[in-house]
Amino acid sequence: MIYYKTNEEIEKIRESCLLVCKTLALVGSMLKPGVTGEDIDKEAEAFIRDSGAVPGFKGYRGFPATLCISPNSCIVHGVPSKTPFKEGDIVSVDCGTYMNEFYGDAAYTFAIGDVSEEVMKLLNITNASLYRGIENARVGNRLGDISFAIQDFTQRVHKYSVVRELVGHGLGKNLHEEPEVPNFGKRGRGIKLSPGLVIAVEPMINLGRKEVRTLDDGWSVLTRDNQMSAHYEHTIAITENGPDILSNHSFVEEAIDKNPNLKSIESAEAILG
């Protein structure tokens, strides 16, 4: 059953999402060679709690940490570890918060130091595909229009692979609500998009093949061929005036610009035109 949100509820979700993005900005200020996922996770949890919220992921279905930290071939749900990051790593960081009875959710993939041109292109295209999908999140369209837009741009145009086992989702008083939001599909299929629908759109795109595997920790999902994977996520609301992006990556990008250890991606506007 899909739970449509009031304007007041959407604003509460926005507040949670903005805290998520400020937490991701903190991550962006800390990331450098030698830092560990555990270091970052500890600081992120303290920041969220000091802001009057609680981590949305910690304890969810038994997940042990505040952040999902997924480096290189890890697609999503990586458990923060003691392994130091190194030059040339890419790191997907997914964060959730819970405050005022509503969740926020967003993710960003960071590039540490001298990341190859091939991998930077994967990041650029994956991020741009997020906005290509959001462009189609309009009243009267169908869910499949979002899914098709992401798949068409990443797979047909740029020859990457779209992960099938992991999808976006509705968001609100629960972290995962109906409907599921796949990153692949056909135009004109799925539910009709109506005002008040709040969804997390999150393309997960692989440089190599689409097949995945899960580590023995029961959480970390990796590409089966060990090729790199990228992941970007926004929470959005469907409105009569078009898609309203409730999360805000500009906080994250400002932190990246100030951190000499990180490499910036191109803007989606520059890629999509």
DRENFI-219800 format. One line per 5 residues: number of its first residue (from 1); their letters; for each residue y, z, x of C-alpha. Coordinates in nm, 4 decimals. Last residue first. Example, Ala and Ser with C-alpha at 12.3 -4.5 7.8 and 13.67 -1.06 7.14 Angstrom:
2
2) sa) -0.1060:0.7140:1.3670; -0.4500:0.7800:1.2300
//
This chain:
273
273) gliae) 1.9738:-2.1634:2.2782; 1.6313:-1.9947:2.2738; 1.6256:-1.9200:2.6461; 1.9876:-1.8148:2.6926; 1.9848:-1.6264:2.3638
268) aseis) 1.6724:-1.4359:2.4676; 1.8611:-1.3009:2.7652; 1.7026:-1.3550:3.1040; 1.5009:-1.0700:3.2545; 1.6490:-0.8212:3.4964
263) klnpn) 1.4778:-0.7114:3.8194; 1.4457:-0.3434:3.9005; 1.4855:-0.1457:4.2236; 1.8645:-0.1882:4.2306; 1.8925:0.0191:3.9097
258) kdiae) 2.2302:-0.0224:3.7391; 2.1386:-0.3505:3.5658; 1.8104:-0.1932:3.4535; 1.9950:0.0949:3.2864; 2.2216:-0.1503:3.1000
253) evfsh) 1.9117:-0.3445:2.9932; 1.7528:-0.0339:2.8450; 2.0563:0.0634:2.6384; 2.0880:-0.3032:2.5338; 1.7320:-0.2872:2.3990
248) nslid) 1.8473:-0.1514:2.0640; 1.6069:-0.0452:1.7885; 1.6964:-0.0903:1.4203; 1.7161:-0.4702:1.4296; 1.8397:-0.5729:1.0820
243) pgnet) 1.6803:-0.8995:0.9692; 1.8856:-1.1025:0.7217; 2.1676:-1.0160:0.4825; 1.9373:-0.9370:0.1896; 1.7595:-0.6936:0.4197
238) iaith) 1.4255:-0.6749:0.6051; 1.4305:-0.3842:0.8473; 1.3371:-0.4142:1.2141; 1.1554:-0.2139:1.4815; 1.1633:-0.3970:1.8128
233) eyhas) 0.8871:-0.4505:2.0677; 0.8269:-0.6244:2.4003; 0.4925:-0.6668:2.5783; 0.3891:-0.8686:2.8844; 0.0442:-0.9334:3.0351
228) mqndr) -0.0648:-1.0192:3.3898; -0.4059:-1.1666:3.4701; -0.7024:-0.9339:3.5116; -0.9409:-1.1856:3.3433; -1.0361:-0.9361:3.0706
223) tlvsw) -0.6739:-0.8490:3.0042; -0.6436:-0.4741:2.9768; -0.6380:-0.2173:2.6943; -0.5948:0.1429:2.8113; -0.7058:0.3884:2.5422
218) gddlt) -1.0721:0.4902:2.5510; -1.0396:0.6395:2.9017; -1.3398:0.4192:2.9887; -1.1111:0.1180:2.9984; -1.0778:-0.1315:2.7132
213) rvekr) -1.1257:-0.5066:2.7536; -0.9236:-0.8058:2.6366; -0.9637:-1.1797:2.5784; -0.6490:-1.3920:2.5405; -0.6810:-1.5884:2.8651
208) glnim) -0.4211:-1.6089:3.1403; -0.0525:-1.5167:3.1426; -0.1074:-1.2903:2.8448; 0.1321:-1.2187:2.5558; 0.1702:-0.9034:2.3497
203) pevai) 0.4380:-0.9722:2.0869; 0.5655:-0.6587:1.9144; 0.7324:-0.6652:1.5724; 0.7547:-0.3156:1.4245; 0.8104:-0.3375:1.0499
198) vlgps) 1.0418:-0.1929:0.7855; 1.0330:-0.3527:0.4386; 1.3350:-0.2425:0.2367; 1.4320:-0.5883:0.1159; 1.1336:-0.8190:0.0538
193) lkigr) 0.9190:-1.0412:0.2768; 0.6451:-1.2215:0.0815; 0.3013:-1.1045:0.1873; 0.0760:-1.3272:0.3958; 0.0713:-1.7011:0.4532
188) grkgf) 0.3573:-1.9530:0.4361; 0.3454:-2.0358:0.8047; 0.0144:-1.9722:0.9749; -0.0913:-1.6983:1.2115; -0.0517:-1.5329:1.5486
183) npvep) 0.1520:-1.2351:1.6646; -0.0014:-1.0231:1.3882; 0.2106:-0.7860:1.1780; -0.0118:-0.5341:0.9949; 0.1393:-0.4277:0.6661
178) eehln) 0.0997:-0.1411:0.6063; 0.1844:0.1744:0.7972; 0.1408:0.2934:1.1534; 0.3705:0.5669:1.2817; 0.3864:0.7322:0.9416
173) kglgh) 0.7041:0.8437:0.7638; 0.8294:0.4937:0.8397; 0.6760:0.1997:1.0234; 0.4841:-0.1141:0.9252; 0.2800:-0.2757:1.1959
168) gvler) 0.2602:-0.4992:1.5012; -0.0728:-0.6309:1.6266; -0.3527:-0.5720:1.8757; -0.6949:-0.7436:1.8719; -0.5587:-1.0994:1.8821
163) vvsyk) -0.3632:-1.1122:2.2095; -0.1662:-1.4370:2.2320; -0.2324:-1.6633:2.5292; 0.0308:-1.8595:2.7233; 0.0775:-2.2354:2.7126
158) hvrqt) 0.4608:-2.2373:2.6904; 0.5236:-2.4560:2.3831; 0.1930:-2.4199:2.1989; 0.1080:-2.0630:2.2978; 0.4341:-1.8702:2.3396
153) fdqia) 0.6630:-2.0531:2.0972; 0.3990:-2.1400:1.8372; 0.2433:-1.7936:1.8471; 0.5719:-1.6088:1.7961; 0.6956:-1.8401:1.5189
148) fsidg) 0.3560:-1.8366:1.3476; 0.3485:-1.4565:1.3238; 0.6982:-1.4331:1.1789; 0.6266:-1.7097:0.9254; 0.2918:-1.5443:0.8488
143) lrngv) 0.4752:-1.2450:0.7029; 0.6244:-1.4668:0.4358; 0.9795:-1.5864:0.3865; 1.1707:-1.4944:0.0710; 1.3849:-1.2308:0.2404
138) ranei) 1.4063:-1.3060:0.6103; 1.2003:-1.2095:0.9143; 1.2002:-1.5612:1.0619; 1.4687:-1.4890:1.3220; 1.2657:-1.1784:1.4125
133) gryls) 0.9790:-1.3959:1.5359; 1.2050:-1.6010:1.7612; 1.3572:-1.2724:1.8770; 1.0198:-1.1413:1.9903; 0.9380:-1.4831:2.1356
128) antin) 1.2385:-1.4487:2.3677; 1.0908:-1.1286:2.5136; 0.7549:-1.2970:2.5697; 0.9235:-1.6018:2.7236; 1.1307:-1.3995:2.9689
123) llkmv) 0.8421:-1.1724:3.0674; 0.6076:-1.4671:3.1276; 0.8835:-1.6405:3.3245; 0.9169:-1.3311:3.5420; 0.5427:-1.3565:3.6109
118) eesvd) 0.5661:-1.7122:3.7417; 0.8831:-1.6373:3.9408; 0.7005:-1.3590:4.1235; 0.8167:-0.9975:4.0972; 1.0179:-0.8812:4.3987
113) giaft) 1.1366:-0.5417:4.2844; 0.9903:-0.3667:3.9831; 0.9883:-0.5691:3.6598; 1.0083:-0.3684:3.3351; 0.8346:-0.4502:3.0062
108) yaadg) 0.9992:-0.2977:2.6996; 0.8722:-0.1172:2.3907; 1.0061:0.0194:2.0614; 0.9089:0.2711:1.7923; 1.0966:0.5192:1.5726
103) yfenm) 0.9302:0.7562:1.3282; 1.0722:0.9318:1.0239; 1.0701:1.2891:0.8925; 1.4174:1.3734:1.0316; 1.2785:1.3124:1.3805
98) ytgcd) 0.9687:1.1503:1.5281; 0.9813:0.9441:1.8461; 0.7755:0.6563:1.9813; 0.7656:0.4889:2.3211; 0.5988:0.1832:2.4748
93) vsvid) 0.6494:0.1130:2.8452; 0.5167:-0.2138:2.9872; 0.5273:-0.2088:3.3672; 0.5471:-0.5092:3.5972; 0.4579:-0.4423:3.9581
88) gekfp) 0.6019:-0.6465:4.2472; 0.6939:-0.3503:4.4665; 0.4741:-0.0522:4.3909; 0.4232:0.2073:4.1203; 0.2569:0.5280:4.2343
83) tkspv) -0.0825:0.6183:4.0813; -0.0665:0.9703:3.9317; -0.1318:0.8367:3.5820; 0.0339:0.7712:3.2476; -0.2278:0.6483:2.9940
78) ghvic) -0.1988:0.2760:2.9186; -0.1878:0.1989:2.5474; -0.0857:-0.1662:2.5950; -0.1536:-0.4877:2.7893; -0.2794:-0.3507:3.1209
73) snpsi) -0.2882:-0.6505:3.3565; 0.0348:-0.5421:3.5312; 0.1199:-0.1833:3.4403; 0.0777:-0.0167:3.0980; 0.2622:0.3093:3.0382
68) cltap) 0.2165:0.4380:2.6823; 0.4648:0.7217:2.6700; 0.4537:1.0800:2.5396; 0.0999:1.1521:2.6618; -0.2553:1.2559:2.5682
63) fgryg) -0.3365:1.0232:2.2768; -0.5655:1.2235:2.0463; -0.5208:1.0155:1.7309; -0.1487:1.0827:1.7795; -0.1400:1.3866:2.0105
58) kfgpv) 0.1622:1.2559:2.1983; 0.2693:0.9266:2.0395; 0.5749:1.0200:1.8343; 0.7252:1.2528:2.0924; 0.9260:1.5220:1.9122
53) agsdr) 1.2934:1.5166:1.8195; 1.5959:1.7401:1.8737; 1.7415:1.5515:2.1709; 1.6062:1.8126:2.4153; 1.2585:1.7275:2.2816
48) ifaea) 1.3058:1.3573:2.3526; 1.4498:1.4179:2.7002; 1.1739:1.6641:2.7964; 0.9065:1.4169:2.6866; 1.0677:1.1332:2.8810
43) ekdid) 1.0952:1.3418:3.1974; 0.7250:1.4296:3.1910; 0.6246:1.0716:3.1145; 0.8254:0.9360:3.4055; 0.6629:1.1581:3.6654
38) egtvg) 0.3169:1.0998:3.5115; 0.3678:0.7256:3.5372; 0.4321:0.7621:3.9072; 0.7353:0.6922:4.1271; 0.6649:0.5438:4.4697
33) pklms) 0.8261:0.2043:4.4091; 1.1042:0.2365:4.1529; 1.1445:0.3290:3.7868; 1.3826:0.6181:3.7174; 1.6859:0.4550:3.5545
28) gvlal) 1.4680:0.2241:3.3454; 1.2658:0.5211:3.2223; 1.5886:0.6862:3.1098; 1.6744:0.3592:2.9330; 1.3354:0.3759:2.7610
23) tkcvl) 1.4342:0.7223:2.6357; 1.7655:0.5823:2.5103; 1.5624:0.3139:2.3356; 1.3384:0.5674:2.1640; 1.6453:0.7699:2.0620
18) lcser) 1.7856:0.4543:1.9036; 1.4593:0.4073:1.7146; 1.4729:0.7590:1.5693; 1.8291:0.7070:1.4466; 1.7363:0.3656:1.3077
13) ikeie) 1.4482:0.5237:1.1142; 1.6958:0.7676:0.9598; 1.9263:0.4765:0.8715; 1.6358:0.2959:0.7054; 1.5656:0.6046:0.4968
8) entky) 1.9209:0.6081:0.3660; 1.9060:0.2363:0.2840; 1.5875:0.2986:0.0852; 1.2501:0.2094:0.2326; 0.9648:0.0019:0.0924
3) yim) 0.6184:0.1610:0.1226; 0.3427:-0.0986:0.1358; 0.0000:0.0000:0.0000
//
